[in-house]
Amino acid sequence: MSTTSPATTTISVSGMTCGHCVSAVTEEIEALAGVEAVKVDLNAGGISTVTITSSGDLSPQDLGEAVAEAGYLMVANEA
């Protein structure tokens, strides 16, 4: 029986100011294949940190598009 450990990806997102922003970004990222959990550390009006746990590596392009779909901008990707 083989088990794979979850991958963790941390990104920075600008433009989020409230709980609704957090919900929008979380919903879009959770829709990506393999995403198991999303945790947002909101820094209202600044750069917020989003930590994503997934079953495999996530494409920075896919993450950026998901954040953009929610109406925000991914400004950094730290694998």
Wavefront OBJ file of the C-alpha trace (Angstrom):
o trace
v 0.000 0.000 0.000
v 1.561 3.266 -1.056
v 0.690 6.625 0.372
v 1.603 9.978 -1.011
v 2.152 12.863 1.311
v 0.221 16.019 0.518
v 1.976 18.888 -1.234
v 1.847 22.357 0.316
v 1.980 25.484 -1.829
v 2.091 29.033 -0.493
v 1.111 32.012 -2.615
v 0.695 35.722 -1.958
v -2.419 37.520 -3.104
v -3.057 41.259 -3.228
v -6.362 43.091 -3.063
v -8.273 41.067 -0.483
v -9.885 43.182 2.237
v -12.579 41.095 3.964
v -14.114 37.713 4.647
v -15.978 37.769 1.340
v -12.660 38.140 -0.475
v -11.289 35.153 1.443
v -14.381 33.094 0.535
v -14.123 33.998 -3.156
v -10.437 33.074 -3.413
v -10.913 29.896 -1.348
v -13.825 28.747 -3.526
v -11.897 29.229 -6.784
v -8.760 27.473 -5.527
v -10.759 24.583 -4.023
v -12.232 24.000 -7.499
v -8.776 23.026 -8.833
v -8.124 19.292 -9.201
v -6.297 17.766 -6.245
v -6.817 20.620 -3.800
v -7.593 19.281 -0.327
v -7.487 22.413 1.851
v -7.059 26.177 1.540
v -6.022 28.452 4.425
v -5.976 32.226 3.991
v -4.150 34.608 6.334
v -5.919 37.860 5.494
v -3.880 41.064 5.547
v -6.627 43.551 4.689
v -5.470 45.961 2.018
v -2.027 44.370 1.822
v -0.563 41.073 0.704
v -2.437 38.050 2.064
v -0.842 34.610 2.359
v -2.717 31.613 0.981
v -1.568 28.099 1.889
v -2.898 25.273 -0.257
v -2.668 21.573 0.573
v -3.079 19.290 -2.419
v -2.554 15.708 -3.493
v 0.084 16.816 -6.003
v 1.930 19.799 -7.372
v -0.219 22.679 -8.594
v 0.617 24.758 -11.628
v 1.426 28.394 -10.806
v -0.557 29.314 -13.939
v -3.635 27.426 -12.695
v -3.353 29.079 -9.283
v -2.940 32.520 -10.838
v -5.974 31.981 -13.053
v -8.085 30.791 -10.094
v -7.120 33.867 -8.056
v -7.808 36.132 -11.051
v -11.220 34.474 -11.539
v -12.034 35.531 -7.965
v -10.992 39.095 -8.874
v -7.580 39.311 -7.212
v -3.908 39.137 -8.183
v -1.390 36.461 -7.250
v 1.840 38.372 -6.662
v 4.224 35.589 -5.611
v 4.476 31.841 -5.631
v 6.672 30.116 -3.068
v 6.650 26.359 -3.633
l 1 2 3 4 5 6 7 8 9 10 11 12 13 14 15 16 17 18 19 20 21 22 23 24 25 26 27 28 29 30 31 32 33 34 35 36 37 38 39 40 41 42 43 44 45 46 47 48 49 50 51 52 53 54 55 56 57 58 59 60 61 62 63 64 65 66 67 68 69 70 71 72 73 74 75 76 77 78 79
